[in-house]
Amino acid sequence: MLLLGLFQVIGTSVSAAATVPSNIGMAFVPKFDNIIPFDQALSGAHAARKELGHEDSVLLEYIAPPSADGSAEAQIDIVRRATQTGFTTLLLSNNAGDDIASACRSAQDAGLNNVVTWDSPIPSGVGESVFVAQVDFSDLGRVMADMALDILSSSANGKFAVLSASRLAANQNKWIEAMISAMKSDPERYGSLELVEIAYGNDDDESSYNEAVRLMKKDIGLILAPTTIGIAAAARAATDEGKCDAIKVSGLGVPAELLQYTDSGCVPVFALWSFVDLGYLTYYTAYALETGQLTIEPGATFQAGRLGEFTVERDPTRPDVEAYRVLMGDFTLYDKSNIEQAIYYDAVLGDGGQSSFEERYMDKYKSKALAIFPKVTGMISFIASGYVIWHILTHRRRRALTKNRILVGISVHDMISSFFGFFLSTWPVPADTWLVFGASGTTQSCTMQGFFFHAGISASPLYHASLSTVYVLNVVFDLSNDRIARR
């Protein structure tokens, strides 16, 4: 298990009359670590905790599988250890399908109070207290079909492929099922669409990229990815392969990761909801359960801060099982008209800073200055070091001096570091890196920049130490340059 953050808080409960227990321990468990949506969800939970004025009574701990590979097994292990580590509630984005159900039930038998799922439920509902649903899954299926129809309506090719996460991802399986159902239920509207294949990238960037490249060899006009990792990887693959004109990418994505591709037209439109709000609502739901303000039964209501009142209902997307949900609300469609504002708004919303959009927008221009200024200074340094090398090497007597030879070495390495580290600046940074002005490269170009930059600067201390030694021999021991050279 990977412990990323520990936050402790206490204060008033959801309603002023409630009493705050002193033994609440919540584990915030995403599918896996290091992707923006789950970081945003955590920031939303953090904002809810701060809004309630908590200090010491409620423990909220972020515990995530380190990667998509093996995340199902890791989540099951986290659930099994929950009561041993003192947690009373799990906030779980399930990536293990029904395989996690028995572990949740066993944990509840051992004293765990609640399993509140968010983003992705337990399909059978077994071991799940309530699911905080970001949107209605049936509605999302129609939205995905509509995006495919809109993108392919101007193309003679109505064929498309789906790039999903894993075969066990309950939320994505439901969305795809709802999309297919919507297409079948209205053949007059969706009759021009043909789903060629459902591929799985396992929510791994490299695997998703490779699957996207494979899919682009088929006769399709669109890759539809209902996963934030998949859509970003597919957009990058289409751009790298030069296929954006022939094959578009759409689905569910984070605005911060897709700005470049939306501007280029590779991803003309995509959808998502606020993961900040999802984390915020999940914390309020779990806290209401823990404090007894909410019981899980149809029609039960509770207040969730700035998001207002919510109602518990039977989950209509799982009609054959006993499962309950709290529905957050609508999704948002993003395109060139609103994506940039969404990026900066989401960046501050998790900290409750909705009014600082203008301030964040100014940071964009500050980042330009920070990217451009090193190019100027780096080129000046590169030219100056080049002149030093020319000045020494073109004169025999200058070449003979030990200190000048050392200066040549310093200048060579300074040229390397000045060019790769400063003049190139942000250009080699992967093109989809959030809020980095001028980022135009790939992971490989960024790695290359780092290698040569460190190669340039790593020799500098050795050369400077050598130059200092020469001056010590000159000044302290009164050794001439000729004697130093002979030694």
DOVEXRO-180245 format. One line per 3 residues: number of its first residue (from 1); their letters; for each residue x, y, z of C-alpha. Coordinates in nm, 2 decimals. Last residue first. Layout:
BEGIN
NUM	a	X Y Z  ...
This chain:
BEGIN
487	rra	5.42 1.80 -1.37  5.56 1.97 -1.68  5.25 2.18 -1.71
484	ird	5.27 2.30 -1.35  5.64 2.39 -1.40  5.56 2.59 -1.71
481	nsl	5.27 2.77 -1.54  5.50 2.88 -1.27  5.48 2.75 -0.92
478	dfv	5.47 3.01 -0.64  5.34 2.76 -0.38  5.05 2.98 -0.26
475	vnl	4.97 3.18 -0.57  5.05 2.96 -0.87  4.99 2.62 -0.70
472	vyv	4.67 2.76 -0.54  4.56 2.90 -0.88  4.61 2.56 -1.05
469	tsl	4.42 2.39 -0.77  4.13 2.63 -0.82  4.12 2.54 -1.19
466	sah	4.11 2.17 -1.11  3.83 2.22 -0.86  3.64 2.43 -1.12
463	ylp	3.68 2.14 -1.37  3.56 1.88 -1.12  3.26 2.10 -1.01
460	sas	3.16 2.16 -1.38  3.17 1.79 -1.49  2.81 1.73 -1.36
457	iga	2.67 2.04 -1.53  2.70 1.92 -1.88  2.62 1.55 -1.83
454	hff	2.32 1.67 -1.62  2.19 1.88 -1.91  2.27 1.60 -2.16
451	fgq	2.07 1.33 -1.97  1.78 1.56 -1.87  1.73 1.68 -2.23
448	mtc	1.73 1.32 -2.35  1.47 1.22 -2.10  1.25 1.50 -2.21
445	sqt	1.30 1.40 -2.57  1.20 1.04 -2.48  0.89 1.15 -2.28
442	tgs	0.78 1.35 -2.58  0.82 1.70 -2.70  0.63 2.02 -2.76
439	agf	0.59 2.19 -2.42  0.60 2.56 -2.51  0.42 2.68 -2.20
436	vlw	0.39 2.42 -1.93  0.04 2.44 -1.77  -0.03 2.06 -1.80
433	tda	0.21 1.84 -1.98  0.04 1.72 -2.31  0.34 1.80 -2.53
430	pvp	0.60 1.61 -2.32  0.88 1.85 -2.22  1.15 1.88 -2.50
427	wts	1.05 2.25 -2.57  1.04 2.36 -2.21  1.39 2.51 -2.20
424	lff	1.57 2.42 -2.52  1.80 2.72 -2.45  1.83 2.65 -2.08
421	gff	1.91 2.28 -2.02  2.00 2.14 -2.36  2.19 2.45 -2.49
418	ssi	2.33 2.59 -2.17  2.42 2.25 -2.03  2.62 2.15 -2.35
415	mdh	2.78 2.49 -2.39  2.88 2.49 -2.03  3.04 2.15 -2.07
412	vsi	3.25 2.28 -2.36  3.33 2.60 -2.17  3.45 2.42 -1.86
409	gvl	3.68 2.19 -2.07  3.82 2.49 -2.26  3.87 2.67 -1.92
406	irn	4.08 2.37 -1.81  4.29 2.40 -2.11  4.33 2.77 -2.03
403	ktl	4.44 2.70 -1.68  4.71 2.46 -1.81  4.86 2.72 -2.04
400	arr	4.99 2.58 -2.38  4.67 2.66 -2.57  4.72 3.03 -2.50
397	rrh	5.06 3.01 -2.64  4.94 2.84 -2.96  4.65 3.07 -3.03
394	tli	4.34 2.95 -3.21  4.24 2.71 -2.93  4.21 2.98 -2.67
391	hwi	3.99 3.24 -2.84  3.78 2.97 -3.01  3.70 2.80 -2.68
388	vyg	3.62 3.14 -2.51  3.40 3.24 -2.81  3.20 2.91 -2.77
385	sai	3.15 2.98 -2.41  3.01 3.32 -2.49  2.79 3.19 -2.76
382	fsi	2.64 2.92 -2.53  2.60 3.16 -2.24  2.41 3.41 -2.46
379	mgt	2.20 3.12 -2.60  2.11 3.00 -2.25  2.03 3.36 -2.13
376	vkp	1.78 3.40 -2.41  1.63 3.06 -2.39  1.61 3.08 -2.01
373	fia	1.38 3.39 -2.05  1.13 3.21 -2.27  0.99 2.94 -2.04
370	lak	0.97 3.15 -1.73  0.82 3.43 -1.93  0.55 3.19 -2.07
367	sky	0.48 3.06 -1.72  0.41 3.41 -1.60  0.16 3.43 -1.89
364	kdm	-0.03 3.13 -1.76  0.00 3.25 -1.41  -0.22 3.55 -1.52
361	yre	-0.51 3.30 -1.58  -0.46 3.17 -1.23  -0.52 3.52 -1.09
358	efs	-0.82 3.57 -1.31  -0.97 3.24 -1.20  -0.92 3.33 -0.83
355	sqg	-1.28 3.36 -0.74  -1.35 2.98 -0.72  -1.07 2.94 -0.46
352	gdg	-1.23 2.67 -0.24  -0.90 2.47 -0.24  -1.03 2.20 -0.47
349	lva	-1.18 2.48 -0.69  -0.84 2.63 -0.77  -0.71 2.40 -1.05
346	dyy	-1.07 2.31 -1.16  -1.13 2.68 -1.25  -0.79 2.70 -1.43
343	iaq	-0.86 2.40 -1.65  -1.22 2.48 -1.71  -1.14 2.82 -1.84
340	ein	-0.91 2.67 -2.10  -1.17 2.40 -2.21  -1.46 2.63 -2.27
337	skd	-1.49 2.73 -2.63  -1.23 2.49 -2.78  -1.44 2.19 -2.67
334	ylt	-1.57 2.04 -2.35  -1.90 1.88 -2.27  -2.00 1.88 -1.90
331	fdg	-2.15 1.61 -1.69  -2.46 1.65 -1.49  -2.54 1.54 -1.14
328	mlv	-2.41 1.39 -0.82  -2.64 1.09 -0.79  -2.64 0.92 -0.45
325	rya	-2.67 0.54 -0.51  -2.82 0.23 -0.36  -2.78 -0.14 -0.45
322	evd	-2.99 -0.45 -0.40  -2.93 -0.63 -0.72  -3.12 -0.69 -1.04
319	prt	-3.18 -0.32 -1.12  -2.82 -0.22 -1.12  -2.83 0.10 -1.34
316	pdr	-3.15 0.20 -1.15  -2.95 0.23 -0.83  -3.21 0.25 -0.55
313	evt	-3.22 0.60 -0.43  -3.05 0.82 -0.17  -3.13 1.19 -0.20
310	feg	-2.90 1.49 -0.22  -2.93 1.85 -0.09  -2.69 2.13 -0.18
307	lrg	-2.36 2.13 -0.36  -2.21 2.41 -0.15  -2.23 2.19 0.16
304	aqf	-2.36 1.84 0.11  -2.70 1.83 0.28  -2.88 1.50 0.34
301	tag	-3.18 1.31 0.22  -3.33 0.96 0.26  -3.58 0.88 -0.01
298	pei	-3.48 0.52 -0.06  -3.29 0.39 0.24  -2.93 0.41 0.35
295	tlq	-2.94 0.61 0.67  -2.79 0.95 0.70  -2.73 1.18 1.00
292	gte	-2.58 0.89 1.19  -2.24 1.05 1.23  -2.06 0.79 1.02
289	lay	-2.32 0.80 0.75  -2.32 1.18 0.72  -1.94 1.17 0.71
286	aty	-1.94 0.92 0.43  -2.18 1.13 0.22  -2.00 1.45 0.29
283	ytl	-1.66 1.29 0.19  -1.82 1.15 -0.13  -1.97 1.48 -0.22
280	ygl	-1.63 1.66 -0.21  -1.46 1.38 -0.39  -1.72 1.40 -0.67
277	dvf	-1.71 1.78 -0.67  -1.33 1.78 -0.73  -1.39 1.51 -0.99
274	swl	-1.60 1.75 -1.18  -1.78 1.58 -1.47  -1.64 1.47 -1.80
271	afv	-1.71 1.50 -2.18  -1.51 1.53 -2.50  -1.52 1.74 -2.81
268	pvc	-1.29 1.81 -3.11  -1.01 1.58 -2.99  -0.76 1.60 -3.27
265	gsd	-0.87 1.95 -3.36  -0.54 2.11 -3.27  -0.68 2.32 -2.99
262	tyq	-0.86 2.01 -2.85  -0.53 1.81 -2.87  -0.33 2.08 -2.69
259	lle	-0.59 2.12 -2.41  -0.64 1.75 -2.35  -0.46 1.68 -2.02
256	apv	-0.59 1.98 -1.83  -0.94 1.92 -1.96  -0.95 1.57 -1.80
253	glg	-1.10 1.32 -2.03  -1.41 1.11 -2.12  -1.46 1.01 -2.48
250	svk	-1.32 1.15 -2.81  -1.04 1.09 -3.06  -1.05 1.17 -3.43
247	iad	-0.91 0.96 -3.71  -0.84 1.10 -4.06  -0.72 1.45 -3.98
244	ckg	-0.56 1.34 -3.65  -0.36 1.06 -3.81  -0.01 1.21 -3.80
241	edt	0.12 0.91 -3.61  0.25 1.12 -3.32  -0.08 1.31 -3.31
238	aar	-0.30 1.00 -3.32  -0.08 0.84 -3.05  -0.10 1.15 -2.83
235	aaa	-0.48 1.16 -2.87  -0.50 0.79 -2.79  -0.29 0.82 -2.48
232	aig	-0.50 1.12 -2.35  -0.82 0.93 -2.43  -0.70 0.61 -2.26
229	itt	-0.58 0.77 -1.94  -0.90 0.96 -1.89  -1.12 0.66 -1.96
226	pal	-1.43 0.63 -2.17  -1.21 0.62 -2.49  -1.38 0.67 -2.83
223	ilg	-1.14 0.62 -3.12  -1.29 0.76 -3.44  -1.28 0.73 -3.82
220	idk	-1.22 0.36 -3.85  -1.08 0.13 -4.11  -0.83 -0.04 -3.89
217	kml	-0.46 0.05 -3.86  -0.56 0.32 -3.61  -0.67 0.05 -3.37
214	rva	-0.31 -0.08 -3.34  -0.18 0.27 -3.26  -0.45 0.31 -3.00
211	eny	-0.36 -0.02 -2.84  0.00 0.09 -2.82  -0.10 0.42 -2.65
208	sse	-0.33 0.24 -2.41  -0.06 0.00 -2.31  0.19 0.28 -2.26
205	ddd	-0.05 0.49 -2.05  -0.19 0.21 -1.84  -0.56 0.22 -1.77
202	ngy	-0.58 -0.14 -1.87  -0.55 -0.05 -2.23  -0.85 -0.25 -2.34
199	aie	-1.01 -0.27 -2.68  -1.37 -0.28 -2.78  -1.40 -0.33 -3.16
196	vle	-1.58 -0.22 -3.48  -1.87 -0.02 -3.34  -2.07 0.09 -3.64
193	lsg	-2.25 0.43 -3.66  -2.47 0.52 -3.95  -2.78 0.37 -3.78
190	yre	-2.75 0.60 -3.48  -3.06 0.82 -3.53  -3.29 0.58 -3.71
187	pds	-3.14 0.29 -3.52  -3.27 0.43 -3.19  -3.28 0.15 -2.93
184	kma	-2.97 -0.02 -3.07  -2.75 0.29 -3.04  -2.87 0.36 -2.69
181	sim	-2.81 0.00 -2.58  -2.45 0.02 -2.72  -2.39 0.34 -2.53
178	aei	-2.54 0.20 -2.21  -2.32 -0.11 -2.24  -2.01 0.11 -2.29
175	wkn	-2.10 0.32 -1.99  -2.17 0.01 -1.78  -1.84 -0.15 -1.87
172	qna	-1.67 0.18 -1.79  -1.81 0.20 -1.44  -1.75 -0.17 -1.36
169	alr	-1.38 -0.17 -1.46  -1.31 -0.54 -1.47  -1.23 -0.57 -1.84
166	sas	-0.97 -0.29 -1.79  -0.96 0.06 -1.93  -1.15 0.12 -2.25
163	lva	-1.05 0.20 -2.60  -1.37 0.19 -2.81  -1.36 0.17 -3.19
160	fkg	-1.53 0.36 -3.46  -1.69 0.31 -3.80  -1.91 0.58 -3.95
157	nas	-1.68 0.65 -4.24  -1.82 0.89 -4.50  -1.73 1.17 -4.25
154	ssl	-1.93 1.48 -4.16  -2.15 1.29 -3.92  -1.85 1.12 -3.77
151	idl	-1.78 1.37 -3.49  -2.15 1.44 -3.42  -2.24 1.07 -3.41
148	amd	-1.95 0.97 -3.19  -2.04 1.25 -2.95  -2.40 1.14 -2.95
145	amv	-2.31 0.78 -2.88  -2.10 0.89 -2.58  -2.38 1.12 -2.46
142	rgl	-2.63 0.84 -2.49  -2.41 0.61 -2.27  -2.36 0.90 -2.02
139	dsf	-2.74 0.92 -1.98  -2.76 0.55 -1.89  -2.47 0.59 -1.64
136	dvq	-2.64 0.87 -1.45  -2.36 1.10 -1.35  -2.08 1.11 -1.08
133	avf	-2.24 0.82 -0.88  -2.18 0.81 -0.51  -2.24 0.44 -0.45
130	vse	-2.39 0.33 -0.11  -2.31 0.08 0.16  -2.12 -0.17 -0.06
127	gvg	-2.03 -0.51 0.07  -2.24 -0.68 -0.20  -2.37 -0.42 -0.45
124	spi	-2.33 -0.68 -0.73  -2.14 -0.44 -0.96  -1.92 -0.29 -0.68
121	psd	-1.93 0.07 -0.78  -1.69 0.29 -0.99  -1.66 0.67 -0.96
118	wtv	-1.74 0.66 -0.58  -1.79 0.37 -0.34  -1.88 0.42 0.02
115	vnn	-1.79 0.11 0.22  -1.92 0.17 0.57  -1.89 0.06 0.93
112	lga	-1.58 -0.17 0.93  -1.60 -0.39 1.24  -1.48 -0.74 1.14
109	dqa	-1.81 -0.83 0.97  -1.77 -0.51 0.77  -1.42 -0.62 0.66
106	src	-1.55 -0.96 0.56  -1.82 -0.80 0.35  -1.56 -0.57 0.18
103	asa	-1.33 -0.87 0.12  -1.62 -1.07 -0.03  -1.71 -0.79 -0.27
100	idd	-1.36 -0.72 -0.40  -1.38 -0.98 -0.68  -1.71 -0.82 -0.79
97	gan	-1.52 -0.57 -1.01  -1.16 -0.51 -0.90  -1.12 -0.14 -0.99
94	nsl	-1.35 0.01 -0.73  -1.32 0.37 -0.65  -1.34 0.33 -0.27
91	llt	-1.41 0.56 0.02  -1.36 0.32 0.30  -1.51 0.38 0.65
88	tfg	-1.41 0.28 1.01  -1.03 0.26 0.96  -0.81 0.15 1.24
85	tqt	-0.52 -0.02 1.06  -0.64 -0.37 1.13  -0.99 -0.27 1.02
82	arr	-0.87 -0.18 0.67  -0.63 -0.47 0.62  -0.87 -0.67 0.40
79	vid	-0.98 -0.36 0.21  -0.62 -0.26 0.13  -0.55 -0.62 0.01
76	iqa	-0.85 -0.61 -0.22  -0.73 -0.28 -0.36  -0.38 -0.43 -0.42
73	eas	-0.53 -0.73 -0.61  -0.73 -0.50 -0.83  -0.44 -0.26 -0.88
70	gda	-0.21 -0.53 -1.02  -0.09 -0.32 -1.31  -0.28 0.01 -1.28
67	spp	0.00 0.16 -1.07  0.10 0.23 -0.71  -0.22 0.10 -0.55
64	aiy	-0.35 0.39 -0.35  -0.40 0.49 0.01  -0.51 0.85 0.10
61	ell	-0.59 0.88 0.47  -0.87 1.09 0.62  -0.88 1.08 1.00
58	vsd	-1.17 1.26 1.16  -1.15 1.39 1.52  -0.85 1.62 1.51
55	ehg	-0.92 1.94 1.32  -1.24 1.96 1.13  -1.39 2.29 1.03
52	lek	-1.66 2.15 0.80  -1.53 2.35 0.51  -1.19 2.21 0.57
49	raa	-1.31 1.85 0.54  -1.51 1.94 0.23  -1.20 2.10 0.07
46	hag	-0.99 1.79 0.15  -1.26 1.57 -0.01  -1.24 1.79 -0.32
43	sla	-0.86 1.78 -0.32  -0.88 1.40 -0.31  -1.11 1.40 -0.61
40	qdf	-0.87 1.62 -0.80  -0.58 1.38 -0.73  -0.81 1.10 -0.85
37	pii	-0.88 1.29 -1.17  -0.51 1.38 -1.22  -0.35 1.04 -1.23
34	ndf	-0.07 0.93 -1.01  -0.20 0.64 -0.80  -0.44 0.36 -0.85
31	kpv	-0.82 0.28 -0.85  -0.87 0.54 -0.57  -0.88 0.45 -0.20
28	fam	-0.96 0.73 0.05  -0.94 0.55 0.39  -1.16 0.72 0.65
25	gin	-1.11 0.69 1.03  -1.38 0.82 1.26  -1.30 0.77 1.63
22	spv	-1.38 1.10 1.79  -1.75 1.11 1.70  -1.88 1.46 1.60
19	taa	-2.21 1.54 1.75  -2.49 1.66 1.52  -2.69 1.97 1.58
16	asv	-2.50 2.20 1.34  -2.57 1.97 1.04  -2.29 1.82 0.83
13	stg	-2.08 1.79 1.14  -1.89 2.06 1.33  -1.52 2.02 1.38
10	ivq	-1.23 1.78 1.36  -0.94 1.72 1.11  -0.65 1.50 1.03
7	flg	-0.48 1.48 0.69  -0.23 1.21 0.59  -0.10 1.19 0.24
4	lll	0.06 0.95 0.00  0.06 0.62 0.17  0.12 0.34 -0.09
1	m	0.00 0.00 0.00
